[in-house]
């Protein structure tokens, strides 16, 4: 019961506080809130762009490593084939 009374008191105090603000104060608060939200949105966009760039760079690096790996495997396969041909001719 005490918790309900405390909660109701807090809600009532907030409601009275909000009602006591003038319209100009409310407008100013809304403007500040909107500006803060815009700044936050810009910061999030910047971070997302940086993450995107990092992911793109990482993907390019992985693609390069795969390309080098397949080239190396192809070279080894060619060498093995040549070795097999040489062994076959020698027997």
N, C-alpha and C positions, 0 to 999 in steps of 0.2 A: 504494500500500500504506500509506503514511504517513497518507493521508487516512482510510482505513478504520480504522486503529488509533486515530486521534484521534477519529473519530466514535464508535467503540465505547466509548472511554474516557469521552467526554462523556455518552453514554447511560447507561453504568454509574454514573457519578457522580450523574446525575439520579435514577436508580432508587434508589441508596443514600440520597440526600438525602430522597427521598420516603418511603422506608421508615423513615428515622430520625425523621421527624416523628411526634409522638404522635397518638393519635386525636383528642384535644382540639384540637390544633393544626390537624389536617386539617379538623375540624368548623368551627373558627373561620374557616379559609381559605375553606371552602365557603360559609359564611354571608356572608362579606365579598364573595365572588364573586357570590353571588346578589343581594346588595344593589346591587352595582355594575351588574349586568345589569338590575335593575329600574330604577335611576336612568337608565341608558342608554335603556331602553325608554320611560320617561316623557319623556325629552328628545326622542326621535325622534317620539313622538306629538305633542308640543307643536309641533315644527318642521313636521310634516305638517299640523297644523291651521292653522298660519300660512300655509303654502303654499296650502292649500285656500282660505283666505280671500282671499289675493291673486289666485288664479286666478279665483275667483268674481267679485271686484271687476273684474278685467280683462275678463271675459266680459260683465259688465253694461255696462261702458263701451263695448265693441265693439258690443254690441247696440243701445245708444243711438245710436252714430254711424251704424250701418246704418239705423236708423229715421229719423234726421234726413236721411241721404242719400237714402233713397227718397222722403221727403216733398218734398225739394228737387227731385228728378227729376220727381215728379208735378206740382209747381207749374210747372216749366219746360215740361212737356208740355202743360199746360193753357194756358199763355201762348202756346206755339207754335201750338196748335190755334186759339186766338182770333185770332192774327195771320194764320193761313192763311185763316180765314173772312173776315176783314176784307179781305185781298187779293183773295179770290174775288169778293166783293161789289163791290169797286172796279173790277174789270175788266169 
